[in-house]
Amino acid sequence: MEVKSTYKYARISPKKARDVARAIQGMPVSDALDALAYTPRKAAQLVGKTLKSAVANAENNHELIADDLTVKEATVGDGPTFKRFKPRARGSASAIRKRTSHLYIVLTDETEIPEPRERSSKPKKRTIVSKPKKAAAPKPEKKEEAPEEVEEVKAEAAAEDAAPAEDKASDSE
């Protein structure tokens, strides 16, 4: 059975709270509470408060034993942002965003919890899929008359070279 607890509008940045929430995911409740007690961060206190609330919900509403529970999910969502302004030089002002978070914790009494997959540091090789080629009109075939003419011209030139050599040979005699 799953038991849920939420803490809405927590005055901490979601980015800071996510680190702590990820750390307890998949842990038994007793280990998660111990880990949060020794984590020196504001987010650890807020997540611990939400975790204790989830344990109380499990014991009182669903009659489950706290020692059998495991943290199935611990997620942090963005809450509304308070917008404030800080006066700056020459009459200008800069924006200050005071972020809030919504903390969600889901406990389960099931023994096996699928652990989140670890991402590999190597990027995956992507295959390039070529687009199907359009059926083009058949191209006219090139005529091969030009190479034959070149061969004929070379043969004639060789014959002419041979003929004057014969003429010169007959003249020298």
N, CA, C and O atoms as a DFTB+ gen file, in Angstrom:
692 C
 N C O
     1  1       0.837      -1.172       0.000
     2  2       0.000       0.000       0.000
     3  2       0.888       1.243       0.000
     4  3       1.954       1.255       0.615
     5  1       0.449       2.262      -0.679
     6  2       1.199       3.505      -0.759
     7  2       0.564       4.573       0.116
     8  3      -0.659       4.695       0.186
     9  1       1.412       5.341       0.779
    10  2       0.967       6.432       1.640
    11  2       1.664       7.698       1.172
    12  3       2.868       7.690       0.915
    13  1       0.906       8.792       1.060
    14  2       1.461      10.035       0.534
    15  2       1.427      11.141       1.580
    16  3       0.593      11.149       2.486
    17  1       2.353      12.064       1.423
    18  2       2.375      13.261       2.252
    19  2       2.935      14.402       1.416
    20  3       3.860      14.208       0.627
    21  1       2.373      15.592       1.593
    22  2       2.848      16.752       0.838
    23  2       3.124      17.916       1.777
    24  3       2.496      18.052       2.826
    25  1       4.052      18.729       1.388
    26  2       4.340      19.969       2.091
    27  2       4.363      21.026       0.999
    28  3       5.286      21.070       0.186
    29  1       3.347      21.873       0.983
    30  2       3.239      22.867      -0.080
    31  2       3.738      24.222       0.390
    32  3       3.689      24.546       1.576
    33  1       4.212      24.994      -0.551
    34  2       4.680      26.361      -0.342
    35  2       5.846      26.433       0.639
    36  3       5.926      27.379       1.423
    37  1       6.736      25.471       0.615
    38  2       7.922      25.490       1.469
    39  2       8.853      26.595       0.970
    40  3       9.113      26.700      -0.229
    41  1       9.347      27.406       1.883
    42  2      10.176      28.547       1.504
    43  2      11.633      28.129       1.297
    44  3      12.523      28.499       2.063
    45  1      11.841      27.361       0.258
    46  2      13.187      26.975      -0.151
    47  2      13.162      26.762      -1.658
    48  3      12.143      26.377      -2.231
    49  1      14.276      27.014      -2.272
    50  2      14.383      26.839      -3.716
    51  2      14.249      25.360      -4.072
    52  3      14.841      24.516      -3.399
    53  1      13.488      25.026      -5.107
    54  2      13.341      23.617      -5.498
    55  2      14.670      22.962      -5.847
    56  3      14.860      21.771      -5.602
    57  1      15.580      23.725      -6.412
    58  2      16.885      23.184      -6.797
    59  2      17.648      22.693      -5.569
    60  3      18.307      21.655      -5.623
    61  1      17.561      23.431      -4.470
    62  2      18.266      23.050      -3.248
    63  2      17.589      21.866      -2.565
    64  3      18.261      21.019      -1.977
    65  1      16.264      21.808      -2.642
    66  2      15.532      20.737      -1.966
    67  2      15.631      19.414      -2.720
    68  3      15.552      18.349      -2.109
    69  1      15.803      19.468      -4.036
    70  2      15.858      18.233      -4.833
    71  2      17.051      17.363      -4.463
    72  3      16.946      16.137      -4.477
    73  1      18.172      17.971      -4.137
    74  2      19.364      17.201      -3.772
    75  2      19.096      16.332      -2.553
    76  3      19.486      15.165      -2.518
    77  1      18.430      16.899      -1.556
    78  2      18.144      16.161      -0.326
    79  2      17.091      15.093      -0.590
    80  3      17.192      13.981      -0.072
    81  1      16.078      15.422      -1.394
    82  2      15.004      14.466      -1.678
    83  2      15.536      13.255      -2.444
    84  3      15.116      12.127      -2.188
    85  1      16.452      13.482      -3.379
    86  2      17.025      12.364      -4.140
    87  2      17.839      11.438      -3.248
    88  3      17.918      10.235      -3.495
    89  1      18.439      12.005      -2.211
    90  2      19.315      11.217      -1.343
    91  2      18.548      10.156      -0.555
    92  3      19.103       9.099      -0.255
    93  1      17.280      10.417      -0.212
    94  2      16.534       9.461       0.618
    95  2      15.667       8.516      -0.198
    96  3      15.061       7.603       0.361
    97  1      15.598       8.711      -1.476
    98  2      14.731       7.886      -2.317
    99  2      15.215       6.439      -2.319
   100  3      16.392       6.171      -2.564
   101  1      14.296       5.503      -2.043
   102  2      14.625       4.083      -2.027
   103  2      15.105       3.580      -0.681
   104  3      15.330       2.379      -0.529
   105  1      15.270       4.454       0.304
   106  2      15.756       4.046       1.629
   107  2      14.604       3.585       2.520
   108  3      13.466       4.014       2.328
   109  1      14.886       2.721       3.488
   110  2      13.897       2.457       4.534
   111  2      13.684       3.733       5.353
   112  3      14.581       4.573       5.435
   113  1      12.504       3.881       5.957
   114  2      12.151       5.118       6.651
   115  2      13.124       5.431       7.783
   116  3      13.528       6.582       7.947
   117  1      13.503       4.430       8.561
   118  2      14.403       4.683       9.692
   119  2      15.761       5.203       9.215
   120  3      16.325       6.116       9.819
   121  1      16.283       4.625       8.134
   122  2      17.562       5.088       7.589
   123  2      17.440       6.502       7.015
   124  3      18.348       7.322       7.157
   125  1      16.309       6.772       6.369
   126  2      16.098       8.094       5.779
   127  2      16.027       9.166       6.864
   128  3      16.591      10.248       6.702
   129  1      15.341       8.875       7.966
   130  2      15.254       9.841       9.068
   131  2      16.629      10.092       9.687
   132  3      16.961      11.228      10.024
   133  1      17.425       9.036       9.835
   134  2      18.778       9.197      10.369
   135  2      19.643      10.039       9.429
   136  3      20.381      10.919       9.871
   137  1      19.545       9.762       8.146
   138  2      20.339      10.506       7.167
   139  2      19.955      11.984       7.173
   140  3      20.821      12.854       7.083
   141  1      18.665      12.264       7.278
   142  2      18.210      13.653       7.283
   143  2      18.620      14.374       8.570
   144  3      18.910      15.571       8.550
   145  1      18.644      13.645       9.682
   146  2      19.014      14.258      10.961
   147  2      20.461      14.746      10.938
   148  3      20.793      15.731      11.597
   149  1      21.325      14.062      10.183
   150  2      22.737      14.426      10.137
   151  2      23.126      15.174       8.867
   152  3      24.310      15.284       8.549
   153  1      22.143      15.684       8.147
   154  2      22.427      16.481       6.961
   155  2      22.283      17.955       7.332
   156  3      21.189      18.390       7.691
   157  1      23.360      18.729       7.253
   158  2      23.305      20.124       7.708
   159  2      22.754      21.079       6.645
   160  3      23.471      21.951       6.156
   161  1      21.497      20.910       6.298
   162  2      20.863      21.773       5.305
   163  2      19.448      22.089       5.747
   164  3      18.820      21.311       6.464
   165  1      18.957      23.227       5.317
   166  2      17.585      23.615       5.644
   167  2      16.603      22.644       4.989
   168  3      15.580      22.298       5.581
   169  1      16.910      22.210       3.780
   170  2      16.027      21.301       3.058
   171  2      15.871      19.981       3.792
   172  3      14.807      19.366       3.726
   173  1      16.904      19.531       4.489
   174  2      16.834      18.265       5.222
   175  2      15.781      18.345       6.320
   176  3      15.060      17.379       6.567
   177  1      15.694      19.490       6.975
   178  2      14.690      19.669       8.027
   179  2      13.278      19.629       7.434
   180  3      12.387      18.995       7.998
   181  1      13.075      20.303       6.303
   182  2      11.748      20.351       5.683
   183  2      11.338      18.986       5.128
   184  3      10.183      18.584       5.269
   185  1      12.267      18.278       4.503
   186  2      11.971      16.944       3.972
   187  2      11.720      15.977       5.123
   188  3      10.854      15.109       5.025
   189  1      12.473      16.122       6.214
   190  2      12.262      15.272       7.393
   191  2      10.886      15.470       7.999
   192  3      10.242      14.512       8.427
   193  1      10.442      16.706       8.034
   194  2       9.106      17.019       8.551
   195  2       8.027      16.349       7.692
   196  3       7.059      15.799       8.218
   197  1       8.202      16.400       6.384
   198  2       7.248      15.775       5.466
   199  2       7.291      14.257       5.590
   200  3       6.253      13.600       5.517
   201  1       8.476      13.697       5.776
   202  2       8.625      12.248       5.935
   203  2       7.946      11.770       7.217
   204  3       7.281      10.734       7.211
   205  1       8.105      12.508       8.310
   206  2       7.442      12.152       9.572
   207  2       5.926      12.224       9.425
   208  3       5.202      11.415      10.006
   209  1       5.451      13.188       8.653
   210  2       4.015      13.302       8.392
   211  2       3.510      12.091       7.612
   212  3       2.424      11.584       7.890
   213  1       4.294      11.624       6.637
   214  2       3.904      10.452       5.852
   215  2       3.873       9.205       6.730
   216  3       2.988       8.364       6.573
   217  1       4.826       9.076       7.652
   218  2       4.852       7.929       8.566
   219  2       3.630       7.971       9.482
   220  3       3.012       6.938       9.739
   221  1       3.280       9.157       9.974
   222  2       2.098       9.305      10.831
   223  2       0.831       8.956      10.065
   224  3      -0.075       8.334      10.620
   225  1       0.756       9.348       8.798
   226  2      -0.400       8.989       7.965
   227  2      -0.501       7.475       7.826
   228  3      -1.595       6.915       7.896
   229  1       0.629       6.815       7.630
   230  2       0.634       5.360       7.454
   231  2       0.181       4.654       8.727
   232  3      -0.604       3.708       8.668
   233  1       0.672       5.111       9.872
   234  2       0.332       4.454      11.143
   235  2      -1.114       4.705      11.548
   236  3      -1.804       3.783      11.982
   237  1      -1.573       5.930      11.412
   238  2      -2.906       6.282      11.911
   239  2      -4.030       5.992      10.931
   240  3      -5.098       5.534      11.336
   241  1      -3.811       6.249       9.664
   242  2      -4.892       6.088       8.685
   243  2      -4.942       4.697       8.069
   244  3      -6.022       4.201       7.748
   245  1      -3.787       4.062       7.900
   246  2      -3.746       2.775       7.204
   247  2      -3.266       1.630       8.088
   248  3      -3.171       0.491       7.629
   249  1      -2.965       1.918       9.342
   250  2      -2.542       0.918      10.328
   251  2      -1.339       0.097       9.842
   252  3      -1.331      -1.130       9.936
   253  1      -0.344       0.787       9.330
   254  2       0.888       0.139       8.884
   255  2       1.974       0.343       9.939
   256  3       1.894       1.262      10.754
   257  1       2.981      -0.514       9.916
   258  2       4.091      -0.417      10.863
   259  2       5.210       0.402      10.211
   260  3       5.583       0.150       9.066
   261  1       5.739       1.380      10.944
   262  2       6.729       2.306      10.392
   263  2       8.016       1.605       9.972
   264  3       8.665       2.036       9.019
   265  1       8.397       0.530      10.666
   266  2       9.650      -0.159      10.341
   267  2       9.593      -0.894       9.006
   268  3      10.632      -1.196       8.417
   269  1       8.386      -1.183       8.527
   270  2       8.232      -1.905       7.265
   271  2       8.166      -0.976       6.057
   272  3       8.145      -1.443       4.918
   273  1       8.133       0.326       6.292
   274  2       7.934       1.282       5.199
   275  2       9.255       1.672       4.542
   276  3      10.313       1.698       5.170
   277  1       9.145       1.970       3.257
   278  2      10.285       2.407       2.456
   279  2       9.875       3.643       1.666
   280  3       8.716       3.773       1.272
   281  1      10.810       4.543       1.436
   282  2      10.531       5.744       0.647
   283  2      10.525       5.340      -0.826
   284  3      11.572       5.044      -1.402
   285  1       9.349       5.332      -1.421
   286  2       9.247       4.964      -2.836
   287  2       9.611       6.151      -3.719
   288  3      10.381       6.015      -4.669
   289  1       9.049       7.318      -3.399
   290  2       9.324       8.530      -4.170
   291  2       9.513       9.698      -3.225
   292  3       8.814       9.806      -2.218
   293  1      10.427      10.548      -3.535
   294  2      10.592      11.825      -2.842
   295  2      10.878      12.851      -3.926
   296  3      11.995      12.924      -4.441
   297  1       9.877      13.639      -4.271
   298  2      10.025      14.591      -5.364
   299  2       9.773      16.005      -4.870
   300  3       9.109      16.224      -3.857
   301  1      10.314      16.945      -5.604
   302  2      10.157      18.359      -5.276
   303  2       9.688      19.072      -6.529
   304  3      10.318      18.980      -7.582
   305  1       8.572      19.785      -6.406
   306  2       8.042      20.552      -7.529
   307  2       8.170      22.044      -7.268
   308  3       8.377      22.475      -6.134
   309  1       8.045      22.815      -8.320
   310  2       8.111      24.271      -8.180
   311  2       6.811      24.802      -7.617
   312  3       5.727      24.385      -8.025
   313  1       6.923      25.717      -6.683
   314  2       5.764      26.425      -6.166
   315  2       5.732      27.813      -6.777
   316  3       6.520      28.111      -7.674
   317  1       4.839      28.661      -6.308
   318  2       4.815      30.031      -6.825
   319  2       6.069      30.795      -6.390
   320  3       6.688      30.475      -5.375
   321  1       6.421      31.785      -7.161
   322  2       7.607      32.590      -6.881
   323  2       7.180      33.975      -6.421
   324  3       6.374      34.633      -7.077
   325  1       7.723      34.414      -5.290
   326  2       7.474      35.774      -4.823
   327  2       8.440      36.687      -5.558
   328  3       9.639      36.416      -5.615
   329  1       7.919      37.766      -6.120
   330  2       8.768      38.684      -6.867
   331  2       8.959      39.958      -6.055
   332  3       7.996      40.620      -5.668
   333  1      10.213      40.283      -5.810
   334  2      10.565      41.476      -5.057
   335  2      11.583      42.268      -5.880
   336  3      12.160      41.753      -6.838
   337  1      11.791      43.515      -5.495
   338  2      12.746      44.355      -6.210
   339  2      13.751      44.948      -5.247
   340  3      13.423      45.306      -4.116
   341  1      14.979      45.043      -5.719
   342  2      16.051      45.637      -4.932
   343  2      16.480      46.924      -5.628
   344  3      16.839      46.901      -6.806
   345  1      16.447      48.037      -4.915
   346  2      16.859      49.301      -5.551
   347  2      18.337      49.271      -5.931
   348  3      19.173      48.766      -5.182
   349  1      18.637      49.810      -7.085
   350  2      20.006      49.842      -7.577
   351  2      20.401      51.287      -7.905
   352  3      19.640      52.223      -7.662
   353  1      21.568      51.440      -8.444
   354  2      22.103      52.770      -8.733
   355  2      21.317      53.472      -9.831
   356  3      20.744      52.833     -10.714
   357  1      21.301      54.792      -9.760
   358  2      20.685      55.666     -10.764
   359  2      19.202      55.404     -10.953
   360  3      18.694      55.516     -12.068
   361  1      18.519      55.066      -9.913
   362  2      17.065      54.922      -9.974
   363  2      16.566      53.642     -10.597
   364  3      15.369      53.510     -10.853
   365  1      17.445      52.701     -10.847
   366  2      16.994      51.436     -11.431
   367  2      16.715      50.431     -10.325
   368  3      16.994      50.691      -9.155
   369  1      16.173      49.299     -10.692
   370  2      15.878      48.241      -9.723
   371  2      16.121      46.898     -10.386
   372  3      15.934      46.748     -11.593
   373  1      16.537      45.925      -9.592
   374  2      16.725      44.575     -10.117
   375  2      15.757      43.636      -9.415
   376  3      15.402      43.843      -8.255
   377  1      15.342      42.618     -10.122
   378  2      14.336      41.689      -9.605
   379  2      14.976      40.664      -8.687
   380  3      16.099      40.217      -8.922
   381  1      14.258      40.298      -7.647
   382  2      14.653      39.213      -6.755
   383  2      13.512      38.215      -6.776
   384  3      12.361      38.573      -6.527
   385  1      13.831      36.959      -7.074
   386  2      12.804      35.913      -7.100
   387  2      12.966      35.043      -5.868
   388  3      13.986      34.374      -5.703
   389  1      11.965      35.049      -5.006
   390  2      11.985      34.202      -3.816
   391  2      11.149      32.977      -4.148
   392  3       9.921      33.039      -4.193
   393  1      11.822      31.880      -4.375
   394  2      11.161      30.676      -4.871
   395  2      10.587      29.843      -3.739
   396  3      11.089      29.858      -2.616
   397  1       9.516      29.112      -4.061
   398  2       8.922      28.179      -3.109
   399  2       8.860      26.802      -3.747
   400  3       9.004      26.655      -4.961
   401  1       8.644      25.794      -2.907
   402  2       8.648      24.407      -3.376
   403  2       7.441      23.664      -2.843
   404  3       6.862      24.028      -1.820
   405  1       7.077      22.618      -3.558
   406  2       6.090      21.651      -3.074
   407  2       6.830      20.326      -2.922
   408  3       7.382      19.808      -3.893
   409  1       6.845      19.777      -1.712
   410  2       7.530      18.511      -1.436
   411  2       6.504      17.388      -1.439
   412  3       5.449      17.509      -0.817
   413  1       6.805      16.302      -2.132
   414  2       5.918      15.139      -2.201
   415  2       6.710      13.903      -1.785
   416  3       7.792      13.641      -2.311
   417  1       6.158      13.143      -0.832
   418  2       6.811      11.906      -0.404
   419  2       5.790      10.784      -0.468
   420  3       4.668      10.927       0.019
   421  1       6.182       9.664      -1.072
   422  2       5.335       8.477      -1.170
   423  2       6.074       7.332      -0.491
   424  3       7.208       7.012      -0.845
   425  1       5.410       6.715       0.496
   426  2       5.966       5.559       1.200
   427  2       5.227       4.316       0.752
   428  3       4.060       4.389       0.367
   429  1       5.891       3.186       0.797
   430  2       5.258       1.921       0.451
   431  2       5.731       0.843       1.415
   432  3       6.821       0.926       1.982
   433  1       4.883      -0.179       1.591
   434  2       5.266      -1.294       2.458
   435  2       5.690      -2.504       1.639
   436  3       5.936      -3.573       2.198
   437  1       5.776      -2.350       0.333
   438  2       6.215      -3.441      -0.540
   439  2       7.713      -3.646      -0.365
   440  3       8.460      -2.702      -0.106
   441  1       8.136      -4.896      -0.510
   442  2       9.547      -5.203      -0.255
   443  2      10.455      -4.795      -1.410
   444  3      11.545      -4.274      -1.173
   445  1      10.036      -5.017      -2.640
   446  2      10.882      -4.701      -3.783
   447  2      10.448      -3.386      -4.404
   448  3       9.285      -3.195      -4.758
   449  1      11.403      -2.494      -4.527
   450  2      11.156      -1.210      -5.169
   451  2      12.113      -1.111      -6.346
   452  3      13.319      -1.283      -6.173
   453  1      11.595      -0.838      -7.541
   454  2      12.517      -0.697      -8.672
   455  2      13.397       0.530      -8.460
   456  3      12.905       1.647      -8.298
   457  1      14.716       0.298      -8.464
   458  2      15.652       1.393      -8.259
   459  2      15.759       2.209      -9.537
   460  3      15.677       1.663     -10.637
   461  1      15.940       3.507      -9.392
   462  2      16.076       4.319     -10.597
   463  2      17.328       3.928     -11.365
   464  3      18.370       3.639     -10.776
   465  1      17.211       3.924     -12.689
   466  2      18.334       3.546     -13.535
   467  2      19.415       4.617     -13.471
   468  3      19.134       5.814     -13.409
   469  1      20.652       4.152     -13.489
   470  2      21.764       5.089     -13.527
   471  2      22.042       5.438     -14.979
   472  3      22.049       4.576     -15.857
   473  1      22.264       6.692     -15.200
   474  2      22.547       7.133     -16.558
   475  2      24.036       6.991     -16.832
   476  3      24.872       7.295     -15.981
   477  1      24.344       6.534     -18.009
   478  2      25.754       6.392     -18.359
   479  2      26.305       7.758     -18.754
   480  3      25.573       8.619     -19.243
   481  1      27.586       7.942     -18.539
   482  2      28.199       9.225     -18.854
   483  2      28.495       9.351     -20.349
   484  3      28.689      10.453     -20.861
   485  1      28.528       8.216     -21.038
   486  2      28.809       8.254     -22.465
   487  2      27.526       8.544     -23.233
   488  3      26.491       7.944     -22.943
   489  1      27.571       9.440     -24.194
   490  2      26.378       9.694     -24.992
   491  2      26.094       8.513     -25.914
   492  3      27.006       7.827     -26.378
   493  1      24.834       8.300     -26.161
   494  2      24.443       7.198     -27.030
   495  2      24.749       7.554     -28.480
   496  3      24.664       8.715     -28.882
   497  1      25.108       6.530     -29.259
   498  2      25.345       6.742     -30.677
   499  2      24.002       6.816     -31.376
   500  3      23.122       5.980     -31.172
   501  1      23.872       7.813     -32.185
   502  2      22.614       8.001     -32.896
   503  2      22.772       7.531     -34.330
   504  3      23.788       7.784     -34.977
   505  1      21.766       6.853     -34.804
   506  2      21.799       6.392     -36.182
   507  2      21.090       7.417     -37.049
   508  3      20.057       7.968     -36.669
   509  1      21.655       7.659     -38.206
   510  2      21.077       8.624     -39.124
   511  2      20.202       7.870     -40.109
   512  3      20.661       6.971     -40.813
   513  1      18.964       8.245     -40.145
   514  2      18.016       7.609     -41.042
   515  2      17.870       8.513     -42.251
   516  3      17.479       9.673     -42.127
   517  1      18.189       7.969     -43.436
   518  2      18.085       8.779     -44.639
   519  2      16.640       8.814     -45.110
   520  3      15.883       7.854     -44.965
   521  1      16.297       9.940     -45.670
   522  2      14.939      10.109     -46.171
   523  2      14.794       9.333     -47.477
   524  3      15.751       9.224     -48.244
   525  1      13.608       8.797     -47.731
   526  2      13.425       8.080     -48.999
   527  2      13.562       9.051     -50.169
   528  3      13.027      10.160     -50.145
   529  1      14.292       8.608     -51.191
   530  2      14.533       9.465     -52.347
   531  2      13.309       9.485     -53.246
   532  3      12.625       8.477     -53.427
   533  1      13.055      10.653     -53.802
   534  2      11.919      10.791     -54.707
   535  2      12.273      10.150     -56.048
   536  3      13.429      10.163     -56.471
   537  1      11.267       9.593     -56.701
   538  2      11.488       8.968     -58.003
   539  2      11.686      10.078     -59.033
   540  3      10.733      10.764     -59.403
   541  1      12.900      10.249     -59.484
   542  2      13.220      11.297     -60.444
   543  2      13.062      10.757     -61.863
   544  3      13.090       9.549     -62.097
   545  1      12.897      11.677     -62.788
   546  2      12.786      11.280     -64.186
   547  2      14.121      10.682     -64.614
   548  3      15.175      11.173     -64.210
   549  1      14.089       9.621     -65.433
   550  2      15.348       8.995     -65.839
   551  2      16.204       9.980     -66.633
   552  3      15.702      10.700     -67.496
   553  1      17.489      10.000     -66.331
   554  2      18.400      10.915     -67.007
   555  2      18.762      10.340     -68.374
   556  3      18.918       9.128     -68.520
   557  1      18.896      11.219     -69.383
   558  2      19.298      10.713     -70.707
   559  2      20.731      10.200     -70.639
   560  3      21.602      10.802     -70.011
   561  1      20.945       9.081     -71.297
   562  2      22.267       8.471     -71.273
   563  2      23.223       9.265     -72.146
   564  3      22.840       9.788     -73.193
   565  1      24.461       9.349     -71.708
   566  2      25.464      10.085     -72.457
   567  2      25.927       9.238     -73.647
   568  3      26.059       8.017     -73.564
   569  1      26.160       9.922     -74.721
   570  2      26.643       9.218     -75.909
   571  2      28.140       9.010     -75.776
   572  3      28.865       9.890     -75.312
   573  1      28.587       7.854     -76.181
   574  2      29.998       7.532     -76.055
   575  2      30.726       7.684     -77.392
   576  3      31.699       6.978     -77.655
   577  1      30.262       8.593     -78.223
   578  2      30.905       8.816     -79.518
   579  2      32.212       9.580     -79.354
   580  3      33.155       9.365     -80.115
   581  1      32.273      10.446     -78.396
   582  2      33.465      11.272     -78.214
   583  2      34.701      10.423     -77.942
   584  3      35.729      10.692     -78.565
   585  1      34.690       9.435     -77.074
   586  2      35.905       8.632     -76.875
   587  2      36.320       7.881     -78.129
   588  3      37.516       7.699     -78.356
   589  1      35.365       7.433     -78.960
   590  2      35.719       6.725     -80.185
   591  2      36.427       7.663     -81.156
   592  3      37.381       7.265     -81.825
   593  1      35.962       8.902     -81.232
   594  2      36.590       9.872     -82.121
   595  2      38.015      10.154     -81.669
   596  3      38.927      10.300     -82.483
   597  1      38.184      10.227     -80.371
   598  2      39.519      10.496     -79.844
   599  2      40.453       9.359     -80.217
   600  3      41.604       9.595     -80.585
   601  1      39.966       8.126     -80.126
   602  2      40.798       6.984     -80.482
   603  2      41.137       7.012     -81.973
   604  3      42.259       6.692     -82.365
   605  1      40.149       7.402     -82.813
   606  2      40.400       7.481     -84.252
   607  2      41.435       8.553     -84.561
   608  3      42.309       8.365     -85.407
   609  1      41.323       9.695     -83.854
   610  2      42.267      10.789     -84.082
   611  2      43.666      10.353     -83.681
   612  3      44.629      10.664     -84.381
   613  1      43.798       9.635     -82.564
   614  2      45.109       9.170     -82.122
   615  2      45.696       8.186     -83.138
   616  3      46.895       8.206     -83.415
   617  1      44.837       7.328     -83.687
   618  2      45.316       6.356     -84.678
   619  2      45.802       7.069     -85.944
   620  3      46.828       6.698     -86.512
   621  1      45.063       8.093     -86.382
   622  2      45.462       8.846     -87.569
   623  2      46.772       9.588     -87.320
   624  3      47.641       9.643     -88.190
   625  1      46.904      10.166     -86.101
   626  2      48.133      10.909     -85.780
   627  2      49.328       9.965     -85.763
   628  3      50.414      10.322     -86.220
   629  1      49.130       8.782     -85.246
   630  2      50.227       7.806     -85.222
   631  2      50.599       7.399     -86.644
   632  3      51.776       7.219     -86.958
   633  1      49.591       7.256     -87.499
   634  2      49.859       6.884     -88.888
   635  2      50.613       7.999     -89.607
   636  3      51.518       7.720     -90.393
   637  1      50.254       9.259     -89.351
   638  2      50.933      10.391     -89.980
   639  2      52.379      10.475     -89.509
   640  3      53.280      10.777     -90.291
   641  1      52.594      10.203     -88.206
   642  2      53.958      10.247     -87.683
   643  2      54.812       9.160     -88.348
   644  3      55.988       9.364     -88.649
   645  1      54.196       8.026     -88.561
   646  2      54.937       6.923     -89.171
   647  2      55.214       7.221     -90.651
   648  3      56.283       6.875     -91.155
   649  1      54.281       7.847     -91.342
   650  2      54.442       8.129     -92.771
   651  2      55.590       9.102     -93.029
   652  3      56.406       8.811     -93.903
   653  1      55.715      10.226     -92.340
   654  2      56.861      11.110     -92.615
   655  2      58.172      10.445     -92.266
   656  3      59.184      10.726     -92.908
   657  1      58.193       9.587     -91.287
   658  2      59.443       8.904     -90.955
   659  2      59.860       8.017     -92.118
   660  3      61.051       7.903     -92.407
   661  1      58.901       7.385     -92.793
   662  2      59.214       6.553     -93.952
   663  2      59.706       7.429     -95.106
   664  3      60.621       7.062     -95.842
   665  1      59.060       8.620     -95.244
   666  2      59.481       9.527     -96.309
   667  2      60.916       9.992     -96.081
   668  3      61.700      10.053     -97.029
   669  1      61.271      10.319     -94.846
   670  2      62.614      10.784     -94.524
   671  2      63.628       9.660     -94.752
   672  3      64.750       9.891     -95.202
   673  1      63.203       8.448     -94.431
   674  2      64.110       7.313     -94.614
   675  2      64.373       7.094     -96.109
   676  3      65.499       6.772     -96.491
   677  1      63.362       7.262     -96.952
   678  2      63.554       7.073     -98.382
   679  2      64.356       8.228     -98.981
   680  3      65.078       8.017     -99.955
   681  1      64.256       9.438     -98.436
   682  2      65.008      10.581     -98.925
   683  2      66.500      10.453     -98.601
   684  3      67.337      10.868     -99.402
   685  1      66.829       9.908     -97.489
   686  2      68.227       9.821     -97.084
   687  2      68.967       8.775     -97.900
   688  3      70.198       8.803     -97.916
   689  1      68.313       7.883     -98.556
   690  2      68.989       6.870     -99.350
   691  2      69.341       7.382    -100.670
   692  3      69.921       6.657    -101.479
